[in-house]
Amino acid sequence: MKRLMCVTLAFTAVAILALSATAMAADNNIGTWKANLAKSTFSPGPAPKSQTLKIEAWGDDGVTFTSDGVDAEGKVTHSEMQAKYDGKFYAFKGNPDSDMLAYKRIDAYTLEITTQLGGKQNATAKAVVSQDGKTRTLTQTGKNAKGQTVNNVVVYDKQ
């Protein structure tokens, strides 16, 4: 009876570890996301007219990120980067408010993001994908390139 109980516990532990590894390996940020401006807040404003993110897997533990949109003045915007989820800084091209970005994956639904501009940390953010995978919310605080305090909550819908 004790042997059966030990075998059952061992099997259960292995199954739990396997499921945990699978859950950690999933990345719910992957996909195309369109900013839902009606549900988002931008401080300071003004809000962009549109923004679409395309996030693709890069290697075993990273992403290729492309953002295209139109700013408040009607100018086309484009930014891009590739980053691993290792907390190290990677070049962030095309973003006037940051030139380096670091990602740290908390779980399959949550990322912590840190940005730098000119070698100095200027903002932090958290990106959270809803459990149903339909919504991605980015909450950002810090300073922009003009030195203004930023408190943005950008809601994205999965496309």
C-alpha positions as CSV (number, residue, x, y, z in Angstrom):
1,M,0.0,0.0,0.0
2,K,2.8,2.4,0.9
3,R,4.6,1.6,-2.4
4,L,1.4,2.3,-4.4
5,M,1.0,5.6,-2.6
6,C,4.6,6.6,-3.3
7,V,4.3,5.7,-7.0
8,T,1.0,7.7,-7.2
9,L,2.6,10.7,-5.5
10,A,5.6,10.5,-7.8
11,F,3.4,10.3,-10.9
12,T,1.3,13.2,-9.7
13,A,4.5,15.3,-9.1
14,V,5.8,14.6,-12.6
15,A,2.5,15.4,-14.1
16,I,2.3,18.7,-12.3
17,L,5.8,19.6,-13.4
18,A,5.1,18.7,-17.0
19,L,1.9,20.8,-17.0
20,S,3.7,23.7,-15.4
21,A,6.5,23.6,-18.0
22,T,3.9,23.6,-20.8
23,A,2.1,26.5,-19.2
24,M,5.3,28.5,-18.9
25,A,6.3,27.7,-22.5
26,A,3.1,29.2,-23.9
27,D,3.3,32.8,-24.8
28,N,-0.1,34.5,-25.0
29,N,1.5,37.8,-26.1
30,I,2.1,36.3,-29.6
31,G,-0.2,37.6,-32.2
32,T,-1.6,40.8,-33.8
33,W,-3.1,43.3,-31.4
34,K,-5.0,46.5,-32.3
35,A,-5.3,49.4,-29.8
36,N,-8.8,49.9,-28.6
37,L,-8.6,53.7,-28.1
38,A,-12.0,53.9,-26.5
39,K,-10.9,51.7,-23.6
40,S,-7.4,53.3,-23.3
41,T,-6.1,56.3,-21.4
42,F,-3.1,58.4,-22.4
43,S,-1.5,60.9,-20.0
44,P,-0.1,63.1,-21.2
45,G,-2.2,63.0,-24.4
46,P,-3.0,63.2,-27.1
47,A,-3.8,59.6,-28.0
48,P,-2.6,58.2,-31.3
49,K,-5.2,57.7,-34.0
50,S,-4.3,54.1,-34.4
51,Q,-1.7,51.4,-33.3
52,T,-1.3,47.8,-34.3
53,L,1.2,45.5,-32.7
54,K,2.6,42.4,-34.4
55,I,4.4,40.1,-31.9
56,E,6.0,36.9,-33.2
57,A,8.1,34.2,-31.5
58,W,11.9,34.7,-31.8
59,G,14.0,31.7,-30.8
60,D,13.1,29.7,-27.7
61,D,12.6,32.6,-25.3
62,G,12.0,35.9,-27.1
63,V,9.9,38.0,-29.5
64,T,10.1,40.1,-32.6
65,F,7.9,43.1,-32.0
66,T,6.6,45.6,-34.7
67,S,4.3,48.5,-34.0
68,D,2.6,50.5,-36.8
69,G,0.2,53.3,-36.4
70,V,-0.8,56.9,-36.9
71,D,0.0,59.5,-34.2
72,A,-2.3,62.3,-33.0
73,E,-1.0,64.6,-35.8
74,G,-1.7,62.1,-38.5
75,K,2.0,61.0,-39.0
76,V,2.7,57.4,-39.7
77,T,4.6,55.7,-36.9
78,H,6.7,52.5,-37.0
79,S,8.9,50.9,-34.3
80,E,10.5,47.5,-33.9
81,M,12.7,45.3,-31.8
82,Q,13.8,41.8,-31.0
83,A,14.2,40.9,-27.3
84,K,14.6,37.8,-25.2
85,Y,12.7,37.4,-21.9
86,D,16.0,37.6,-20.0
87,G,15.7,41.1,-18.5
88,K,18.6,42.4,-20.6
89,F,18.3,45.5,-22.8
90,Y,17.8,45.3,-26.5
91,A,17.7,48.1,-29.2
92,F,14.2,49.6,-29.7
93,K,14.1,51.3,-33.1
94,G,11.6,54.0,-34.0
95,N,10.3,54.8,-30.6
96,P,11.0,58.5,-29.7
97,D,10.5,57.9,-26.0
98,S,12.9,54.9,-25.6
99,D,15.8,53.4,-27.5
100,M,16.3,50.3,-25.4
101,L,13.9,47.8,-23.9
102,A,14.1,44.8,-21.5
103,Y,11.5,42.1,-21.2
104,K,11.0,39.8,-18.3
105,R,8.3,37.1,-18.5
106,I,6.4,36.6,-15.3
107,D,4.1,33.9,-16.7
108,A,2.4,33.0,-20.0
109,Y,0.1,36.0,-19.5
110,T,2.3,38.7,-17.9
111,L,5.4,40.6,-18.9
112,E,7.4,43.2,-17.1
113,I,9.0,45.8,-19.4
114,T,11.7,48.4,-18.6
115,T,12.7,51.1,-21.1
116,Q,15.7,53.3,-21.4
117,L,16.4,56.5,-23.3
118,G,20.0,57.7,-23.7
119,G,21.3,55.1,-21.2
120,K,18.9,56.0,-18.4
121,Q,15.9,54.1,-17.3
122,N,12.8,56.2,-18.0
123,A,9.8,53.9,-17.8
124,T,8.4,50.6,-16.6
125,A,5.3,48.8,-17.8
126,K,3.4,45.6,-17.3
127,A,1.6,43.8,-20.2
128,V,-1.1,41.4,-19.2
129,V,-3.1,39.2,-21.5
130,S,-6.6,38.2,-20.3
131,Q,-7.2,34.6,-19.5
132,D,-9.4,34.2,-22.6
133,G,-6.6,35.6,-24.7
134,K,-8.7,38.3,-26.4
135,T,-7.3,41.4,-24.6
136,R,-3.8,42.7,-23.8
137,T,-3.5,45.6,-21.4
138,L,-0.3,47.6,-21.2
139,T,0.1,49.8,-18.1
140,Q,3.0,52.2,-18.4
141,T,4.5,54.7,-16.0
142,G,7.6,56.9,-16.2
143,K,8.9,59.8,-18.3
144,N,8.7,60.5,-22.0
145,A,11.5,62.1,-24.1
146,K,10.1,65.6,-23.2
147,G,10.5,64.8,-19.5
148,Q,6.7,64.6,-18.9
149,T,5.2,62.1,-16.5
150,V,3.6,59.2,-18.4
151,N,0.6,57.2,-17.0
152,N,-0.8,55.2,-19.9
153,V,-3.2,52.3,-19.9
154,V,-3.4,50.9,-23.5
155,V,-6.0,48.2,-24.1
156,Y,-5.4,46.0,-27.2
157,D,-7.8,43.6,-28.9
158,K,-6.6,40.4,-30.5
159,Q,-7.0,40.4,-34.2
